[in-house]
């Protein structure tokens, strides 16, 4: 296993972009679930489920904000295009 000291700055920035993309996707999925819950569930079930989803969304946002601090604004990378043929 390599250590983080062996990771170059470009690899570190790419890792950050991948992490931030993943967190963005997770948040979007949870926000979509919030919309579904609002449309489908009854009142007591809805409140409990919405509270749980809110906790998850806030945790994801906390991680996102934390990792965003390390991103070099001059490092350009389109994560999606990295894997296209």
C-alpha positions in Angstrom: 0.0 0.0 0.0 1.3 3.5 -0.9 1.3 6.2 1.7 -0.3 9.6 1.1 3.2 11.2 1.0 3.8 9.1 -2.1 0.8 10.7 -3.9 1.6 13.5 -6.2 -0.4 16.8 -6.2 -2.2 16.0 -9.5 -3.3 12.6 -8.1 -4.4 14.3 -4.8 -6.4 16.9 -6.7 -8.0 14.2 -8.9 -8.9 12.2 -5.8 -10.6 15.3 -4.3 -12.6 15.9 -7.5 -13.7 12.2 -7.4 -14.7 12.5 -3.8 -16.6 15.8 -4.3 -18.4 14.3 -7.3 -19.4 11.3 -5.3 -20.7 13.4 -2.5 -22.6 15.6 -4.9 -24.3 12.5 -6.4 -25.1 11.1 -3.0 -26.7 14.4 -1.9 -28.7 14.6 -5.1 -30.0 11.1 -4.6 -31.0 12.0 -1.0 -32.7 15.2 -2.1 -34.7 13.2 -4.7 -35.7 10.8 -2.0 -36.9 13.7 0.1 -39.2 14.8 -2.8 -40.5 11.2 -3.1 -41.2 11.0 0.7 -43.0 14.4 0.6 -45.2 13.1 -2.2 -46.0 9.6 -1.0 -45.8 9.1 2.8 -48.3 9.9 5.6 -47.5 12.5 8.2 -45.9 10.6 11.0 -43.8 8.4 8.7 -42.9 11.4 6.6 -41.6 13.4 9.5 -39.4 10.6 10.8 -38.0 9.8 7.3 -37.4 13.4 6.5 -35.5 13.9 9.7 -33.3 11.0 8.9 -32.7 12.2 5.4 -31.9 15.7 6.6 -29.2 14.3 9.0 -27.6 12.4 6.1 -27.7 15.4 3.8 -26.1 17.6 6.4 -23.4 15.0 7.0 -22.6 14.9 3.3 -22.5 18.7 3.1 -20.1 18.8 6.1 -17.8 16.3 4.3 -18.1 18.2 1.0 -17.3 21.6 2.7 -14.3 20.0 4.4 -12.8 18.4 1.3 -13.6 21.5 -0.8 -11.0 23.4 1.2 -8.2 21.3 -0.2 -9.1 21.8 -3.9 -6.7 23.8 -5.9 -8.8 26.2 -8.0 -6.2 26.2 -10.8 -6.3 22.4 -11.2 -8.7 21.6 -14.1 -10.2 18.2 -14.4 -13.5 16.9 -15.8 -14.0 13.7 -13.8 -16.7 12.4 -16.2 -14.5 12.8 -19.3 -11.6 10.9 -17.7 -13.3 7.6 -18.3 -14.9 8.2 -21.7 -13.5 6.5 -24.8 
